[in-house]
Structure formats: structure tokens, C-alpha cells
Amino acid sequence: MSRLGARAVRKAFGRNEVLRGVDVDLHAGEVCFLLGVNGAGKSTLLGGLGGEVALDAGVVKLEPDARLVFVPQKPPLAPLLTPSEHLEAMVALRGLGAEARTRYASAAEALGITRFFDAPARTLSGGTQQKVALSLGLSVGADVLLLDEPWTGLDILSARALRRLLQAERDRGAAVLAASHLPETAVALADRAVVLAGGRIVARLDPARMQGFAGDPRAFEAAIVEAMVEGGVQDAADAPAPQG
């Protein structure tokens, strides 16, 4: 089942056309990885799908009544609020129930941040802020979860915990789209993968193809690099880094 679909999505910043007619579908019970070099447009695409970036053209359709969460690469935490206060604000703004607090507590424990619940966000390290933002996003129980480089700044234990948390999201029927540069994580977690280069999707790796890479992240990495080069990786690499 398609939870979110996008057709002919375009976005330009001045003369730099970052997205050039992108089509993508996110399905229930599936983790899809979004791959590409820095500046390929991954962050712009995720922001456009999540409603944070105003697209120039194209259509984005979300399944009726579906809940969507977008966790950007740089956590938008209020510096003076604690993680607990962020949670209460989100519960109130989104009209969430008690189950949100339970989900948050479970994610926070898995990511090892429970001792920081009452510390102002500005006192937390970048990695800890990332874990707080991820825990907040997971607390919603979203139908569509968009994650921009969620493993950035995470230690090895937290990275493993996040992989398990996302597996649980998939198992309960969520559609997950995660931008990442980690071939090992993609091979271990992704059901599908799409490669963005030169503002376009240049490769789509279906479940059968992904299963073929099992236990061989180097082969997966080689296939992704080949797809990016064939798709115009130089154009993508020349795009401004903050947009990808």
C-alpha cells in the first residue's frame, strides 16, 4: 500500500535546479533508503515531501488520515527547553495520547538518553540532540517517517539501536524513507533503495536486488557508485551542500 507518492517534483534555488522531476512512492511496512552524494538534493526532497520545503512543481499525495513525521539532519530543538518539555509541547500540539509518552520513553531508553530528560537542549552534544529528535519523531507512531541522515553523530551502540527501532516501525506498518551514506546499514535494513543524482532518481533497487546484496555492503556500494556516475554525479556534487 502506498502511504505517500510524489510525481514530477521540481525545486530550484536560483539557477541551481536541485530536483528535476522526481517520482517516488513510499509503501506501508517498508524501509526505503535515499542515497546520493552531498548536494544531490536528498534533504530538499525530504523537506518537500514533509512540507518543510516549498516545491516549484509536482504533486505530493499523502494517504488520507496518515500521520507524517520529518526529522531533519539538524534537530530543530528549542535551546532552553528540555527533552521532556519538547515532548509535552509536541503531545499538546499534535493532540497525542499517553501512548506517545510510552513510545518516547522506549526510544529514549534504547538510544541511551534518559539521563538527559531534564537538561536544556543547548547543553546537549550534537549526537544527543539527534537522539532526542529521533525519539520525539518515533513517539508519534507515524504512518510515514522521513529521516534525513539519522545516523549522523551516533555512536555504534546507538546506531544499532536505531536500526532496531526502525525495524520495529516497519513491522507495525510504517513507511520509512531515510537518507544515508552508510552502505552497511542500508544492506542490513533497507527493503528498497533509490539513488538521487543530478536532481533525478537514477536507480531503483527493489527488494529482490537488495536481498542479493545481503552480507556484501561493498557490492552494494559499488552498484550505487556506478548508478550515480551514470546518472550525472558531477552535477549533483556541484550543488550546494546544505540542499542535499
Phi and psi in degrees as a GROMACS rama.xvg file:
@    title "Ramachandran Plot"
@    xaxis  label "Phi"
@    yaxis  label "Psi"
@TYPE xy
-82.9043  119.157  SER-2
-87.0086  -32.6082  ARG-3
-148.55  136.407  LEU-4
-134.436  143.705  GLY-5
-132.072  140.132  ALA-6
-132.721  133.171  ARG-7
52.343  41.9334  ALA-8
-73.4459  130.212  VAL-9
-132.312  145.485  ARG-10
-155.097  131.942  LYS-11
-127.703  146.387  ALA-12
-115.715  100.249  PHE-13
66.154  -126.952  GLY-14
-87.8456  -4.65097  ARG-15
-89.4436  106.37  ASN-16
-85.3389  103.769  GLU-17
-81.1194  -41.5724  VAL-18
-118.524  129.429  LEU-19
-124.69  62.2255  ARG-20
84.4049  57.5613  GLY-21
-89.2018  133.072  VAL-22
-114.292  134.21  ASP-23
-153.603  145.98  VAL-24
-129.661  138.508  ASP-25
-116.19  129.87  LEU-26
-110.661  150.098  HIS-27
-61.7999  140.645  ALA-28
67.4236  38.5383  GLY-29
-148.33  141.192  GLU-30
-107.541  122.364  VAL-31
-116.175  132.177  CYS-32
-96.9549  139.224  PHE-33
-107.517  116.922  LEU-34
-118.585  151.25  LEU-35
163.944  161.161  GLY-36
-70.126  167.532  VAL-37
-58.3265  131.987  ASN-38
88.3592  3.68188  GLY-39
-72.1851  -16.759  ALA-40
108.551  10.4733  GLY-41
-61.8169  -48.3765  LYS-42
-64.278  -39.023  SER-43
-63.7367  -42.6052  THR-44
-64.1009  -47.1485  LEU-45
-60.866  -43.5676  LEU-46
-63.3879  -37.5402  GLY-47
-67.1272  -42.3903  GLY-48
-64.7577  -33.2191  LEU-49
-88.3753  -0.719007  GLY-50
82.6116  9.69944  GLY-51
-91.7555  -19.2762  GLU-52
-119.856  128.667  VAL-53
-76.5768  114.82  ALA-54
-79.9098  151.648  LEU-55
-82.274  -30.4687  ASP-56
-159.941  164.76  ALA-57
106.02  173.54  GLY-58
-128.53  133.29  VAL-59
-121.537  122.535  VAL-60
-119.064  125.719  LYS-61
-103.588  138.597  LEU-62
-52.9548  135.988  GLU-63
-53.0696  134.367  PRO-64
67.7184  7.38608  ASP-65
-76.1609  143.176  ALA-66
-97.238  131.087  ARG-67
-119.388  140.478  LEU-68
-130.759  132.494  VAL-69
-118.022  120.968  PHE-70
-109.27  105.081  VAL-71
-71.7992  169.149  PRO-72
-66.2207  -36.8863  GLN-73
-101.617  108.684  LYS-74
-57.7369  124.015  PRO-75
-84.3984  59.864  PRO-76
-88.2293  141.967  LEU-77
-73.4129  122.782  ALA-78
-59.7967  -29.3836  PRO-79
-92.5474  -9.75885  LEU-80
-90.5959  145.079  LEU-81
-83.0905  164.556  THR-82
-55.3759  -40.185  PRO-83
-62.3921  -39.7182  SER-84
-70.136  -35.2919  GLU-85
-61.1705  -42.9893  HIS-86
-61.8165  -47.4247  LEU-87
-63.6647  -36.7477  GLU-88
-64.7346  -42.2401  ALA-89
-68.5395  -40.4447  MET-90
-58.1929  -43.6424  VAL-91
-68.8384  -44.762  ALA-92
-69.172  -36.4031  LEU-93
-93.1945  -5.58091  ARG-94
65.8176  41.0284  GLY-95
-84.5606  158.606  LEU-96
-98.4655  -168.755  GLY-97
-64.0748  -24.9175  ALA-98
-64.2877  -25.0136  GLU-99
-65.0278  -39.974  ALA-100
-66.2156  -36.6985  ARG-101
-66.1814  -44.6281  THR-102
-63.7471  -40.4485  ARG-103
-62.5678  -46.7166  TYR-104
-61.072  -39.1992  ALA-105
-66.6032  -44.6471  SER-106
-66.2095  -43.2737  ALA-107
-62.3832  -39.3811  ALA-108
-66.0822  -42.8821  GLU-109
-62.5138  -35.3815  ALA-110
-90.4813  -2.85381  LEU-111
74.109  39.8662  GLY-112
-121.5  13.1542  ILE-113
-61.4641  -29.7584  THR-114
-73.2768  -8.92981  ARG-115
-102.862  8.26459  PHE-116
-54.0108  -35.7661  PHE-117
-108.065  19.2103  ASP-118
-99.5958  133.828  ALA-119
-56.344  142.119  PRO-120
-56.9054  -33.8598  ALA-121
-66.4792  -17.5667  ARG-122
-90.0291  -4.04051  THR-123
-93.0659  148.742  LEU-124
-67.6555  165.217  SER-125
-60.3947  -40.9683  GLY-126
-64.8121  -39.4499  GLY-127
-68.5625  -38.9394  THR-128
-60.8162  -38.772  GLN-129
-62.2187  -41.5676  GLN-130
-65.6423  -38.3033  LYS-131
-62.4827  -47.0498  VAL-132
-61.7467  -40.6956  ALA-133
-65.3778  -42.2129  LEU-134
-62.1628  -41.053  SER-135
-63.1382  -44.0032  LEU-136
-62.8593  -41.1512  GLY-137
-70.8815  -21.756  LEU-138
-68.4609  -21.2234  SER-139
-72.1705  -28.437  VAL-140
69.5089  44.7564  GLY-141
-69.104  153.77  ALA-142
-83.6275  -28.7472  ASP-143
-128.849  125.574  VAL-144
-122.59  115.075  LEU-145
-107.486  123.062  LEU-146
-127.573  123.588  LEU-147
-101.65  108.132  ASP-148
49.0454  56.3119  GLU-149
-65.6358  -18.6434  PRO-150
-88.7446  -2.01426  TRP-151
-60.0789  125.886  THR-152
79.6496  2.6961  GLY-153
-89.0257  140.023  LEU-154
-74.4842  171.569  ASP-155
-62.8716  -37.0376  ILE-156
-69.4949  -41.4492  LEU-157
-67.7687  -37.4334  SER-158
-61.7287  -41.4588  ALA-159
-66.8198  -40.8729  ARG-160
-63.1354  -40.8516  ALA-161
-64.0669  -39.9002  LEU-162
-58.5104  -41.5447  ARG-163
-69.1766  -37.7722  ARG-164
-62.7573  -40.4969  LEU-165
-72.2836  -31.4415  LEU-166
-62.438  -38.4008  GLN-167
-67.3103  -37.9387  ALA-168
-61.8184  -44.0161  GLU-169
-61.1781  -43.5545  ARG-170
-64.8635  -28.1898  ASP-171
-88.0087  1.1997  ARG-172
105.925  6.42845  GLY-173
-74.3507  154.155  ALA-174
-101.631  121.498  ALA-175
-117.251  128.892  VAL-176
-121.962  118.589  LEU-177
-126.081  125.405  ALA-178
-83.5627  136.049  ALA-179
-160.666  159.295  SER-180
-112.188  13.6615  HIS-181
-104.067  100.702  LEU-182
-63.2152  -35.4684  PRO-183
-62.8825  -41.941  GLU-184
-68.5528  -40.6893  THR-185
-61.5013  -45.3049  ALA-186
-63.3517  -36.5336  VAL-187
-77.3022  -27.095  ALA-188
-118.3  -38.1822  LEU-189
-72.6686  137.961  ALA-190
-86.0913  -34.3391  ASP-191
-139.467  166.473  ARG-192
-147.971  145.905  ALA-193
-126.674  145.058  VAL-194
-115.055  125.84  VAL-195
-106.094  127.272  LEU-196
-151.341  138.148  ALA-197
59.667  26.0882  GLY-198
82.0487  7.14252  GLY-199
-131.581  156.557  ARG-200
-77.017  117.389  ILE-201
-106.135  -10.0625  VAL-202
-156.208  143.947  ALA-203
-130.257  117.078  ARG-204
-102.379  112.113  LEU-205
-80.1147  173.335  ASP-206
-55.8056  -39.1472  PRO-207
-63.5745  -41.0013  ALA-208
-66.6744  -40.5975  ARG-209
-64.0875  -40.3972  MET-210
-63.346  -29.6106  GLN-211
-67.2512  -20.1356  GLY-212
-91.6496  -0.131653  PHE-213
-51.1409  125.259  ALA-214
77.0444  6.63832  GLY-215
-136.973  71.8162  ASP-216
-62.663  -24.9336  PRO-217
-67.1766  -40.1689  ARG-218
-65.3064  -39.6131  ALA-219
-62.6912  -46.4726  PHE-220
-59.7605  -42.0736  GLU-221
-63.3665  -40.4607  ALA-222
-65.6851  -38.6619  ALA-223
-67.7298  -44.4753  ILE-224
-61.1164  -43.4581  VAL-225
-60.1595  -42.9776  GLU-226
-64.497  -40.0688  ALA-227
-67.0464  -41.3575  MET-228
-65.126  -45.5382  VAL-229
-64.2328  -29.6175  GLU-230
-88.1624  -0.143321  GLY-231
99.4307  50.5886  GLY-232
-62.6075  -27.2667  VAL-233
-63.7658  -41.3421  GLN-234
-60.3682  -42.3551  ASP-235
-66.0852  -40.4858  ALA-236
-66.8663  -26.0392  ALA-237
-81.6482  -9.7455  ASP-238
-72.7689  153.443  ALA-239
-59.7617  132.648  PRO-240
-57.4452  -39.7594  ALA-241
-60.9215  -15.4087  PRO-242
-96.1378  8.84997  GLN-243
